[in-house]
Amino acid sequence: MVAPQLLIVYHTLTQGTLQMAQAARDGALAEGGVDVRLLHAQATQPSDVLAANAYVFATPENLAAMSGMMKDFFDRCYYPVLDRINGRAYASLVCAGSDGHGAARQIERIATGWRLKPVAEPLIICTHAQTPEAILATKRIPDTDLQHCRELGAALAAGLGLGVF
């Protein structure tokens, strides 16, 4: 029997979103019974999306929106998988400097178009980076926040393993 697959697609410039995505991956792997793939948005192809049973989309907030590379991923993959992944589960992670809700709304709208099923509220981690130097600096996400990402990954893996989604 083939294990269900969780695909985590991320983009990062300052490593904050990568830390969050890796924590979600680690949580899913700790739960067991699920094949977990962590792919950079630029490397993710429609075939990767089709092969997965559930998704985590992880993006930084850039100018109150998802990153351009995440948008590129959705642009490249949207139509090739449309109506072929209906009903699959997803969750989102946003590494935000101030708010993150704009990026989360964009992902939600795209996921709605794909007819995906949200299984958690968007997980937004705010770094409070407000100066050009702080925004561009390498991020260090606190372990308490990464724990929420691990829990989200574990919950998705558990749901996949049990056939809930």
Secondary structure, DSSP 8 states (H G I E B T S, - for coil): ----EEEEEE--SSSHHHHHHHHHHHHHHHH-SSEEEEEEGGG--HHHHHH-SEEEEEEEEETTEE-HHHHHHHHHHHHHHTTTSTT-EEEEEEEESS--HHHHHHHHHHHHHTT-EE-S--EEEE----SHHHHHS-----HHHHHHHHHHHHHHHHHHHHT--
